[in-house]
């Protein structure tokens, strides 16, 4: 392949891997499993392309007399790319390490680092694609062949994992492993970014139901307990690499919205945490969600979001807002939630 085709293809695949990997954190339903499969296949195609690149430039890097400025960044970029792919495959097959940082977190961190190094390498050695590069059918066909080989290799990884009965054979489609030996077992207490477990006195806790509603409400925990209680079995799938399936009990969000008289103009529902964190769901989805007070027949522990935690089936764990203190009906999307996920908990004891 033409050198410039290889270089720009490497950048394109690294960008795709980081974007698709981060986008997969928003996918919690089986219908989205194709994104995870594509991420794995392109990752192995990236591995092949790095090998092609190294085979072409290795002598220039290894021999001091031929070494060019920026060689250290070139080597670091290749190492990071190989480590990102290797850590991803290892996590998929072995599902280790667990705890914090898990194999999933390590893979994500290395992948983002690889993108930063790749962009630095491009800035140092910038060579734009030329028309003759794009017209080289042989190079483009070889590139397509590498991507196809990546898809085949990913299928082989999946098959080998199942045939060898490796831990990864039991993973969820998101790549997450079961948090305990069985469903309904104990599951980890995790914090999002700078969040800390807040101190919430039950007798002083209120849930505000506001926004596009006819009759805003302030409900105590006792008043919430007097409302119809609903049980819901749902999988909590954490982007840290684990999942648990539990029986949750609490109040349907739809019942709260009806109690407050949600307006016809409402389109979304925002759930706000005592830490400043928040996330919103489309109205129809929010109606079916649960504000849980119990899990597995026991009251929620503070680390799991007591006294109120959002249970949103089909969403990833970071979207299951903990320590909910307000439910707000919105007429427009809450774009500020994307900033809140990075700032919540900052400056709080």
C-alpha positions in Angstrom: 0.0 0.0 0.0 1.1 3.6 -0.6 2.7 5.0 2.5 0.3 7.9 2.8 -2.7 5.6 2.4 -1.4 3.5 5.3 -0.8 6.6 7.5 -4.2 8.2 6.9 -5.9 4.9 7.2 -4.2 4.3 10.6 -5.5 7.7 11.8 -9.0 7.0 10.5 -9.2 3.5 12.2 -7.9 4.9 15.5 -10.4 7.7 15.4 -13.2 5.2 14.6 -12.1 2.9 17.4 -12.2 5.7 20.0 -15.4 7.2 18.8 -17.2 3.8 18.5 -15.8 2.7 21.9 -17.1 5.8 23.7 -20.4 5.6 21.7 -20.8 2.0 22.9 -21.1 3.4 26.5 -24.5 4.7 25.5 -25.7 1.3 24.2 -27.4 -1.0 26.6 -29.9 -2.8 24.5 -29.1 -6.0 22.4 -30.3 -4.3 19.2 -27.1 -2.3 19.4 -24.7 -5.3 19.6 -23.5 -4.6 16.0 -21.6 -1.6 17.2 -19.6 -3.8 19.6 -18.9 -6.3 16.9 -17.8 -3.6 14.4 -15.5 -2.1 17.1 -13.8 -5.5 17.6 -13.4 -6.2 13.9 -11.9 -2.8 13.1 -9.6 -3.1 16.1 -8.1 -6.2 14.7 -7.8 -4.6 11.2 -6.0 -1.8 13.0 -3.6 -4.3 14.4 -2.8 -5.6 10.9 -2.2 -2.0 9.6 0.2 -1.2 12.4 2.2 -4.3 11.5 2.3 -3.1 7.8 3.5 0.3 9.0 6.2 -1.1 11.3 7.5 -3.4 8.5 8.0 -0.4 6.3 9.6 2.0 8.8 11.4 -0.3 11.2 14.9 0.1 9.8 14.6 3.9 9.8 13.5 3.8 13.5 16.0 1.1 14.7 19.1 2.5 13.0 20.4 5.7 14.7 21.9 7.0 11.5 18.5 6.9 9.7 16.3 7.9 12.6 14.2 11.0 11.9 12.9 13.7 14.3 9.8 12.6 16.2 10.8 8.9 16.1 10.1 8.6 19.8 6.5 9.7 19.2 6.2 7.3 16.3 7.3 4.4 18.4 5.0 5.4 21.3 2.1 5.7 18.9 2.7 2.2 17.6 3.1 0.8 21.1 -0.1 2.5 22.4 -2.1 1.2 19.4 -0.8 -2.4 19.9 -1.5 -2.1 23.6 -5.1 -0.8 23.0 -5.9 -3.7 20.7 -4.2 -6.3 22.9 -5.9 -5.1 26.1 -9.2 -5.1 24.3 -8.8 -8.7 23.1 -7.5 -9.8 26.5 -10.5 -8.3 28.3 -12.9 -9.9 25.9 -11.4 -13.3 26.4 -10.1 -13.3 30.0 -12.3 -10.7 31.5 -9.5 -9.6 33.8 -8.4 -7.6 35.7 -11.4 -6.9 37.8 -11.8 -4.2 40.4 -10.5 -0.8 39.7 -9.1 -0.1 37.2 -10.7 -3.0 35.4 -9.5 -4.3 32.1 -12.3 -2.4 30.4 -11.1 0.9 31.9 -7.5 0.2 31.1 -8.4 -0.6 27.5 -10.4 2.7 27.2 -7.6 4.7 28.7 -5.0 3.3 26.4 -7.2 3.8 23.4 -7.7 7.5 24.1 -3.9 7.8 24.7 -3.3 6.2 21.4 -5.5 8.7 19.6 -3.6 11.6 21.3 -0.3 10.2 20.2 -1.5 9.5 16.7 -2.7 13.1 16.3 0.7 14.3 17.6 2.4 12.0 15.0 0.3 13.4 12.2 1.1 17.0 13.3 4.8 16.3 13.3 4.9 14.3 10.0 2.0 15.8 8.1 1.7 14.6 4.5 -1.6 15.2 2.8 -3.3 12.6 0.7 -2.8 13.2 -3.0 -5.2 12.3 -5.9 -2.9 9.6 -7.1 -3.0 8.0 -3.7 -6.7 7.8 -3.8 -6.7 6.5 -7.4 -4.4 3.6 -6.5 -7.0 0.9 -6.7 -4.5 -1.8 -5.5 -3.8 0.1 -2.2 -7.5 0.6 -1.5 -8.2 -3.0 -2.3 -5.5 -4.1 0.1 -6.9 -1.8 2.8 -10.3 -3.3 2.2 -8.8 -6.8 2.5 -7.3 -5.9 5.9 -10.6 -4.7 7.2 -12.2 -8.0 6.0 -9.4 -9.9 7.6 -10.1 -8.1 10.8 -13.7 -9.2 10.7 -12.7 -12.8 10.2 -10.1 -12.6 13.0 -12.7 -11.1 15.3 -15.0 -14.0 14.5 -12.1 -16.4 15.3 -11.5 -14.7 18.7 -15.2 -15.1 19.5 -15.2 -18.7 18.5 -12.0 -19.5 20.3 -13.4 -17.9 23.5 -16.5 -20.1 23.4 -14.6 -23.3 22.4 -12.1 -22.9 25.2 -14.9 -21.9 27.7 -12.9 -18.8 28.7 -14.4 -16.3 31.1 -15.3 -14.1 28.2 -17.7 -16.6 26.8 -20.1 -15.6 29.6 -19.8 -11.9 29.0 -22.8 -9.7 28.1 -23.0 -8.3 24.6 -21.5 -5.0 25.9 -18.4 -6.9 27.0 -19.3 -6.6 30.7 -18.9 -9.6 33.1 -21.3 -10.8 35.7 -20.4 -9.0 39.0 -21.0 -12.1 41.1 -21.2 -15.9 40.7 -24.9 -15.6 39.9 -27.6 -13.1 39.2 -29.2 -11.4 42.2 -25.8 -11.5 43.9 -23.9 -8.6 45.5 -22.6 -6.0 43.2 -19.9 -3.3 43.5 -20.4 0.2 44.8 -19.0 2.6 42.2 -18.8 6.4 41.9 -19.0 8.5 38.8 -16.0 10.8 38.3 -15.8 13.1 41.3 -19.0 12.0 43.0 -19.0 11.0 46.6 -21.7 9.3 48.7 -23.8 12.2 50.1 -25.2 12.2 53.6 -28.9 12.3 53.2 -31.1 12.2 56.4 -34.2 10.2 55.5 -36.5 12.4 57.6 -35.3 15.5 55.7 -35.3 14.0 52.2 -37.8 15.3 49.6 -38.3 14.5 46.0 -39.2 17.5 43.9 -41.4 16.9 40.8 -41.2 20.1 38.7 -40.9 21.5 35.2 -43.7 21.2 32.7 -46.3 19.9 35.2 -49.6 21.4 36.2 -49.0 20.8 40.0 -45.4 20.7 41.1 -44.9 18.5 44.1 -42.5 18.0 47.0 -42.8 14.5 48.3 -41.4 13.0 51.4 -40.1 9.4 51.6 -43.2 8.5 53.6 -45.5 9.9 50.9 -43.5 8.1 48.2 -43.9 4.9 50.2 -47.6 5.4 50.3 -47.8 5.4 46.5 -48.3 2.2 44.5 -45.1 0.2 44.6 -43.8 -1.6 41.5 -41.2 -4.4 41.0 -39.0 -4.5 38.0 -36.2 -7.0 37.1 -33.5 -5.2 35.1 -29.8 -5.5 34.3 -27.5 -2.7 35.7 -24.6 -2.7 33.2 -21.7 -0.5 34.3 -19.3 0.9 31.8 -16.5 -0.1 34.2 -17.0 -3.6 32.8 -19.5 -5.5 35.1 -23.2 -6.1 35.2 -25.8 -7.4 37.6 -29.4 -8.5 37.2 -31.5 -7.5 40.2 -35.1 -7.2 41.3 -35.8 -3.5 42.0 -38.7 -2.1 43.9 -40.0 1.5 44.0 -42.3 4.0 42.4 -42.9 4.2 38.6 -41.9 7.6 37.2 -45.1 7.6 35.2 -47.1 7.5 38.4 -45.2 10.5 39.7 -45.7 12.5 36.5 -49.4 11.7 36.5 -49.6 12.8 40.1 -48.1 16.2 39.2 -50.1 16.5 36.0 -47.4 16.4 33.3 -48.1 18.9 30.5 -48.7 17.8 26.9 -45.7 19.9 25.9 -43.3 17.8 27.9 -40.8 15.7 25.8 -38.1 14.6 28.2 -37.7 14.0 31.9 -34.5 15.0 33.8 -33.4 13.2 37.0 -31.2 15.2 39.3 -28.9 13.9 41.9 -27.9 15.4 45.3 -24.3 15.5 43.9 -25.2 17.7 41.0 -25.2 14.9 38.5 -28.2 14.6 36.1 -29.4 12.6 33.1 -32.6 12.8 31.1 -34.7 10.3 29.2 -37.4 10.7 26.5 -40.8 11.0 28.1 -42.2 7.6 27.0 -39.1 5.8 28.3 -39.1 7.8 31.5 -42.7 6.8 32.3 -41.7 3.1 32.4 -38.6 3.8 34.5 -38.5 3.3 38.3 -37.3 5.3 41.2 -36.1 2.4 43.3 -36.0 2.4 47.1 -35.2 -1.3 47.4 -33.1 -4.0 45.6 -33.4 -7.7 46.1 -36.1 -7.1 48.8 -33.8 -5.0 50.9 -33.5 -1.2 51.3 -30.9 0.4 49.0 -27.5 1.0 50.6 -26.2 4.5 50.5 -23.5 3.5 48.0 -26.2 2.1 45.7 -28.2 5.4 45.6 -30.3 5.4 48.8 -32.9 6.7 49.3 -33.8 6.9 45.6 -32.1 5.6 42.5 -33.2 5.7 38.9 -33.7 2.3 37.3 -33.7 2.7 33.5 -33.8 -0.7 31.7 -31.7 -0.7 28.5 -29.5 2.1 29.7 -25.9 1.9 31.0 -25.1 2.2 34.6 -23.9 5.9 34.5 -27.3 6.8 33.3 -29.0 5.3 36.3 -28.8 8.4 38.4 -28.2 7.8 42.1 -29.4 9.9 45.1 -32.3 11.4 43.1 -33.7 14.6 44.6 -35.6 16.0 41.7 -37.6 14.9 38.6 -38.1 17.6 36.1 -40.3 17.4 33.0 -38.7 19.2 30.1 -39.9 20.6 26.8 -36.4 20.6 25.2 -33.4 18.3 25.5 -31.1 19.0 28.4 -27.7 19.5 26.6 -26.2 20.6 29.9 -26.2 17.1 31.2 -23.1 16.4 29.1 -21.2 19.0 31.1 -22.7 17.8 34.4 -21.3 14.3 34.0 -17.8 15.8 34.2 -18.5 18.4 36.9 -20.8 16.6 39.4 -19.3 16.2 42.8 -16.6 18.8 42.3 -16.3 21.1 45.4 -18.5 18.9 47.5 -17.4 17.3 50.8 
